[in-house]
Structures are given as structure tokens and as C-alpha cells.
Amino acid sequence: MASKASSPAVEVEVGERDVRISNPDRVYFPARGETKLDLVNYYLSVGDGIVNALRERPCMLHRFPKGVGGGDKVHQKRIPQGAPPWVDTVRLTFPRWNRTADELCVTELAQVIWAVQMSTVEFHPWNSRRADVEKPDEWRIDLDPGPDCPWDRVQRVAHVAHEVLDELGAVGWPKTSGGSGLHVYVRIAPEWGFKDVRRGALAFAREVERRMPDDVTTTWWRKDRDPADLFIDYNQNARDHTIAAAYSVRGNAIGTVSAPIRWDEVDHVVPDDFTIATMPARYAELGDLHAGIDDAVFEIDQLIEWAERDERDGAPEPPEPDAAEAD
């Protein structure tokens, strides 16, 4: 993968594709001054990992046309205009608004780099794939700390979540959120719809809450939560709800990364350890820590049984979250 100067733009060779990068020297991350081209080179350095995280999934793009330090962020469902014919898409329907959107559907690294050329910093994929977008194949556990929740609480909850997963016989694949929390992904058989996957995710969250009632909440309304609690956000399994992919950069001044980690690293890392400056060397040493996720498929039947048990016992059913409208 070599770069060929063609001032003021550069062309980046990605496999069999040449991707033109305009404004390569525009500063995207003000803390250290990394540029758009630095962002391109970051994604090239974790190429297998980011493609593995995005492959065949509808993907919302978080774009920063003037970089993270200037102007507004654009949440874009529809693929930006001017896409070359080799950029794959998947058409989604949004019945509530009687609309459709053709979203990016990554199948090769050049498509990621093209999206970066279009000022994308963050990649937010669905937890289903285009073969059947209505049947998720990824259960997402989002450990979302409140504003006063200390990091060591996130770490403790992660370990209990890991214990429950082990008891279920499920393999969890942890990563930092790139913000203040942790995510754990579990590959599941694409046999259930979003509502049932969300029901199962809520049942799991309630089990962790039962074991850590002083640390964890599943309370729906933010105003009713203790700011020091950790919310297990089961809503991230609802249709059209997305979170940053593994290896996605986040739109902040230091360019943090949603970084896959090993379970034995949970007690020794903080989210800011992982940035576009530090991740290339880590990836070169460790490779894609989520590479085996497709080989560890979990059947969620027991989670559905837990959900049914909780519902029989009178657990309140939270309202359906409103997904963002297609833009």
C-alpha cells in the first residue's frame, strides 16, 4: 500500500484500488495535530480488523468535513454522493417515515478509505448483515457509565458480565468504547429479530444488575438513574441503533479508538491508552483480537427463557426506543 503524490491531493493504493485523498494535510485531531492523511494511514494499519468489524453490515458514517476541531459532525445514513461503482451498499427501509436509505456496506478496505476521503472519522455498523438485515448476528453489551461513574466500576462490572457469559457458554469479545465505557460483542445465530435480541440483552443486563445492585442499573430513564451507576444499555440491540465499530476512531481531539482488548487486560487499561497514534504498533504486534468472533456462535434461547421468566415475574417492559430518522 503505497502513496503517490499528486499535489495538492494524494492517491493511496489500497489493494487493486487507487483512492484519491483531497486535503490530506487538513488537521483532523487538534491535540497532536494528526491530519486527514494520518487518519487514512491509521485505517490502513488496522485494515483487516476494521473490515472484519464492518463486513457486510449497513454502516452509518459520522463525518467531520472540517475535522474534529472545527464545524459540525454529520450523521449520515445515505452514502455520500460521488461514490465509485465499486463501493458496496445495502438498501434499508424505515417504515415509520416511509423512507429508504442506501448505506455503505463494507466488503473491502478500499471502501473504508474512500469513506475517510469523504471525511468519515467514525464507523457505526448495524448488528445485522445484508443477507438478512432484520436478523441480528451480533449481541452487543454496552457498559455505559454515568457521568460520575469511576472507571474501576466499569472494570468490575465487565468481570461480572464475563462470569455470566461463561455460565451461559457464550464467548464475549471486549473492546473499549473509545469514550468512557466498554463494549462486549457476542456472535449469535441470525435466527431472531431485533425485538427478541433486545429482550434477551435486557434479561442479561438484569442478571448482572442482580449480582451488582450497588453498581449497575437497567433503569430506562436517564433522569431516574444515579449518575455514579453504570447503565447496561440493552437498547443498542434495537433496530437501527449503532455503536462505534471495533477499530473505529472516535471524533475527539486525541483520536481515541474503540480498541479490542483481551479479558486479562481489563484491569490494566484505560480508554485513552488507545489512539490513532498508539494503535498501529499494538495492531502490528497483536493482530486483530476479534478475528475469531465468527467461529464462536451462541444460541440465545436461554436468554429468551430468562426474558420470559422476568416478564412472568412482573418485570416492567421498557418502551421501544426511537431510532434516529434517516437523513
N, C-alpha and C positions, 0 to 999 in steps of 0.2 A: 504494500500500500504506500505509494509514493505521492508526493505533491509536486506539481509543476506550476511554476509561477506564470501568471498571465495578467499582469498588473492592469487595474487595481484588484481584480478578483484572482482567486487561485482555483485550479482544478485538482480535485482529490481523487485518486484512483482507488476504487473500492471493488475488489474482485474484478468483474468484467465491465464495471460501470465507471464512467468519469462523472463526478458530481462537481458542479461549479459552485464555489463559495464566494458570494459577494460580501463586501465589507469585512474581510477576515480579521482586520485589526480593531474592530469595534470592541470596546471593553464591555464585557457582559457581567463580570463579577468584581465589584469595586474594591473589595477588601485587599486582594492581592494583584488585581489588575489583569486577570485572565480574560482572554478575548474570545470572540466567536470561533476562531480557528483553534484555540486551545480546547474549546468545548467539542469541536469536531474530533480533535485528536484524542480526547478522553473517550468518546464513544467508540472510536476505532480500537482503543486499547482494551476495551471490555466487550468487543464485538460479539463473540459467541454468547456471552452472558446476557446482553441486552436483547439479542434476537431470541434466545431461549425464553426470556421473560415475556416477550411480546408476540411470539409466533402465532399467527392465525387468529389473533384476538382483535376485535374492534378496539380502537385506541383513540381516546380524547387527547388532544395536544394542548399543552399550556405554553403559549408563545409569548415572548418578550421582544417585540420588534426593535426596541431601543436598548436592550439589555436589561438585566435585573435592576440596575441602579436608576433607570430613567423610563418614565412612561408607564402605561398600564399593562397588566397581564391580560392576555386574550385566551379565554377558554374556548377552544374550537373543536366542535364535533365534526363538522363537514371538512373534508380535506381541502386545504387551500388551493386556490386556482393556480393553473400552470403546472400541475403535476405531470411528469413524463409518463408515457404509456406503461412503463414497467413498474410503476408504483401500484401495488395492490390495494383494493378497497373491499369493504363489505357494506351492503345496504341494510340499515336498521330502520325499523318502524317505531313511531311514537304515537300510539293510538289516542292518547289524551289530547294531543294537539293536531292530530290528523296530518302528521308530517313524516318525512323520511330524511335520512342523512346517510351519505356515503362516507364512512370513516376509514381512516388509514388501517390497513391490516397487514402488518409486517410479515414478510416471508424471507427477507434477506437484508443484510447490513446496509446496503446502499440506500434502502428506503429510510432507514433511521437517519443516515447522514443527509439525505435530501430534506427530511423534516427539520433537521437542525439548520440547514440553509434557509428554511422558511421561518427561522427564529424560534423554533421549538427548543425549550430547555427541559421540560418535564413531559414524561410519557405516562399516561394513565389508562391502562388497558382494562377491558371488561374481564370478568372471571368466567367467561364462556368463549368458545371459539366459533369461527364462521360456519363450520359444518352444521352446527345447530346452536344458534346464538341464544335460544331460550332455555338451554340445559347447561348450567354451570359445570365446569370440571375442576373448579378451584374453590375451596372453602377458605375464607380469609378471616383470621383472628386479629383484630386491630386493638392493641393495648394502648388506649388513648388517655394520657394523663391529664388531669385537670390543671389549671394554672398554678396551683400550689402543691402539686404532687411531686415529691422528690424522685430523682432518678433511681435511687435504691429500691423504692417501692415498685417501680416498673420492673426492675430486675427480679424481685421476689415473686411478683405475680407471674412473670414469664416462667419461672421454675415450676410453679404450681400448675400452670397451663400445660407445661411439658409432662408433668406427672399424670394429669388427666388424659392427655393424648396417649401416653404409654399404656394406661389402663384400657383404653379403647382399642389399642392395637393400631393406632394411626401414627404416621411419620410426619412430624412437623418440621418445616423449613423456615428458620427465623431470619429476620433481617431488621436492621434499623429502619425507621420510617424516613430518615433524613431530617425529621423535625425533632420532637421531644419524646416519641414513643417507639414501640416495637410492633412489628407485624410478624405473624406466623402463618405460612401458607400450607395447606394440605391438599394434595391432589385427590380428587374424588371421581367416582364413576359418573359420567354425564347422564344420569337417569332421573333426576328430579328437577323440578322447576325452581325459579328464584324464590318463590314464597316458602317452599319446603326447606330449601337450603338455609334460608334466613331463620326459619323456625328452629332447625337443628342448631344453628350457630347461637341462637338465643338460649337454647337449652344448655349448651356447653358453657356459655357465659354464666348462667345461673348456677351451674355446678361449681365453677371456680369461685363465684361470689359466696356460695355456702361455705366453702373452705376458708375464705379470707374476707369475712364480713366487715372487718375494720379497714380494709384496703380497697375493696373492689365494689363497684356499683353497676347495676344494669338499669338504673332509673332512666326513663326515657327523656324527661325534660331537663335541659341543662340547668334551669333555674332551681330545680329541686335537688341537685347534686351538691355534695360537699366539694369545694374547689380543690381539696387535697386528695380526693379519691381518684382512682383510676377507673375509667369507663371502658368496658369491653364492648366495642362498637360493632355489634352484630349487624347493624344496618348496612355495613359495607358489602353485604351479600345480597342486597336488594338489586333489582334490575336497574341498569344504568347508573349504578353507584360505582365509583372507581377510586383507587388509591394509587400512589406512585409505584411504578414497577420496580422490581429488583434492578439495581444499577442505574435507575433514573437519577439524574441530577435534580436538585430542588432549587427553586427560584429564590435564593437568598444570597447575601453579599459574599459569603465564603464558599458558595457552591458545594454544600453538603450533598452526599449521595445516600440513597436508600440502599444500604450495603448488606448483602448476605453475610451472616456470621455463623460460626459453629455454636452449638449449645454450650460447650465448655468455655466460650468467650464471653458469655452473657455478663458475668460478674466483673469483667475486666475492660469493658469498652464503654465509651460514651458516644453519643451520636456525632459530635463534632470531630471525632477521630477520622471520619471518612469523608473526604472531599475529592474534587477532581484533581487536586494536587497529590493526594496520598494513595488513591485507589489504583492507579495504573501499576505501581510497583507491587501492591498487595495482590492484584489480579494476576500479574506475571508469576508471582510465587505460588499462589493457591489455586488459580483457575476459577472456574465457575462453581461455587459451593452449592448451587441449586441444580447442578447438572443432572442429578439422579431423580429429580422430582417426578418425572413421568413414569418411573418404574415403581413407584410406591403408592398405588391407588387404593383408597379407602372407601368402603361402602358405608354410607351414612345411616343405615337402617336403625342402628342403636340410638343415634342422635334423635331420629324421628320418634322412636319409642320414648325417649326422655321428654321430648316436647309434648307428646300426648299425655304422659304422666303428669307433667306440670299443669297442663290445661285442665285435666280431670281434677287436680288438686286446687283449682281456682286461681292459678297464676294469671295476672292480668295480661291481656293481649295488647301489645303496643300498636298504635296506629301505623298504617303504611307510610313510610317516608316519601316525601315528594322528591322525585328525581329532577335534576336540572333540565330545563327545556333545551331542545336542540337549537343551536344558534346558527 
